[in-house]
Amino acid sequence: MDVLYFAWVRERIGLPKEKVETAAATVNDLVAELAAREPRYAAAFADTAALRVALDQELSDFDAPLAGVREVAFFPPMTGG
């Protein structure tokens, strides 16, 4: 699946996107896999309360299942103006 990173998440990881092979069942499982990779991922996912996630461009929750999902995007909360 494609995993996209935006704003400070992208800055901490150093990539705008990547293809990920995963056996993760939920977004939380994917976050745990990514955070275990290396320190830059651990730093990006240290506080998931400060993150939002979208699955196939639809806002979702971290306990959402990943079955059939083609794209996961992580980004900080946005404010309107």
C-alpha positions as CSV (number, residue, x, y, z in Angstrom):
1,M,0.0,0.0,0.0
2,D,1.0,3.6,-0.4
3,V,1.8,5.5,2.8
4,L,1.8,9.3,2.6
5,Y,3.3,11.7,5.1
6,F,2.4,15.4,5.4
7,A,3.8,18.5,7.2
8,W,6.0,17.7,10.2
9,V,5.4,14.0,9.8
10,R,7.1,14.2,6.4
11,E,9.9,16.3,7.9
12,R,10.6,13.9,10.7
13,I,10.6,10.8,8.5
14,G,12.3,12.5,5.5
15,L,9.9,11.1,2.9
16,P,6.7,12.4,1.3
17,K,5.5,8.8,0.6
18,E,6.6,5.2,0.3
19,K,5.2,1.8,-0.7
20,V,4.9,-0.5,2.4
21,E,4.4,-4.2,2.5
22,T,2.5,-4.9,5.7
23,A,0.6,-7.6,7.5
24,A,-1.0,-5.0,9.8
25,A,-4.7,-5.5,10.5
26,T,-5.4,-1.9,11.7
27,V,-3.9,1.6,11.4
28,N,-2.6,1.2,15.0
29,D,-0.8,-2.0,13.9
30,L,0.7,-0.2,10.9
31,V,1.9,2.7,13.2
32,A,3.5,0.1,15.5
33,E,5.3,-1.5,12.5
34,L,6.5,1.8,11.2
35,A,7.6,3.2,14.6
36,A,9.7,0.1,15.1
37,R,11.7,0.6,11.9
38,E,14.1,3.3,13.1
39,P,14.2,6.4,15.3
40,R,12.9,8.9,12.7
41,Y,9.7,6.9,12.4
42,A,9.5,6.5,16.2
43,A,9.7,10.3,16.5
44,A,7.0,10.9,13.9
45,F,4.6,8.4,15.6
46,A,5.5,9.1,19.2
47,D,2.2,10.8,19.9
48,T,-0.7,9.6,17.7
49,A,-3.0,12.0,19.5
50,A,-1.3,14.7,17.5
51,L,-2.0,12.9,14.2
52,R,-4.9,12.3,11.9
53,V,-5.2,9.5,9.4
54,A,-7.0,9.1,6.1
55,L,-7.6,5.8,4.4
56,D,-8.1,6.0,0.6
57,Q,-8.6,9.8,1.1
58,E,-11.4,9.4,3.8
59,L,-10.7,10.6,7.4
60,S,-10.6,7.6,9.6
61,D,-9.6,6.3,13.1
62,F,-6.5,4.6,14.2
63,D,-8.4,1.4,15.1
64,A,-9.8,1.2,11.5
65,P,-9.1,-2.0,9.6
66,L,-6.7,-1.9,6.7
67,A,-8.2,-4.7,4.6
68,G,-8.6,-3.5,1.0
69,V,-7.0,-0.1,1.7
70,R,-4.7,1.1,-1.0
71,E,-3.5,4.4,0.5
72,V,-2.9,5.6,4.1
73,A,-2.1,9.2,4.8
74,F,-0.8,10.7,8.1
75,F,-0.9,14.4,8.9
76,P,-1.3,16.8,11.8
77,P,-4.8,18.3,12.5
78,M,-5.7,21.2,10.3
79,T,-7.2,24.4,11.3
80,G,-9.4,26.5,9.1
81,G,-9.2,30.2,8.6
